[in-house]
């Protein structure tokens, strides 16, 4: 009887060891899976104009004021085709105004005036809500950050430095970095960013405000969050994976939970 009792205790001991081993293995696998999910997204790619800084509302207001001086209405729908990139349209607001009036205008002076009005308004703009929180949280999570913009480097970098956010971004890709006519809605800017960041398309999230930007991101095969501004909210934005009224509406952590 003694031997049988000891044998039973021995078998129970082995059973408990196996159970503890299996539980430890399951816990280890769960932690490993959780870590894989956390690092699944490795990079965030931001548009600049209209997403980080609202340069588009000043642009529209400037043209609306100029058009109204001539007694005609500024065509927002036509303008919307070039917001975020020139790849979808060749619309020129100065030339269009001249065609509406039916007589020659000093197109260069007209464009310079619009630029002066718009740029003066842009200089008064601050970073859009939620953007800085995303950048700070992304750094804490060791995510790579980049800007992909259809604007030139001089414009993007000057304003990013003015806003105090330039150092957050590991890469800044702009219009000069792709072929002529290959800005958004073409995917070239985003494909170049992916290559420079050394990440796969499934490992990134794009933040855009315009239809052209969303089209470009989708063409590159990247998950895209649309965050329209007062101007682009009037346009039709299709096929975005998620649409927010502001980045302040959803924290980066909550967004990653949705994506992953």
Buried (B, 14 or more C-beta within 10 A) or exposed (E): EEEEEEEEEEEEEEEEEEEEEEEEEEEEEEEEEEEEEEEEBBBBBBBBBBBBBBBBBBBBBBBBEBBEEEEEEBBBEEBBBBBBBBBBBEBBBBBBBBEEEEEEBEBEEBBEBBEEBBBEBBEEBEBBEBBBEBBEBBEEBEBBBBBBBBBEBEBBBEBBEBBEBBEBBBBBBBBEBBEEEBBBBBBBBBBBBBEBBEBEBEBBBBBBBBBBBBBBBBBBBBBBBBBBBEBBEEBEBEEBBBEBEEBBEBBBEEBBEEBE
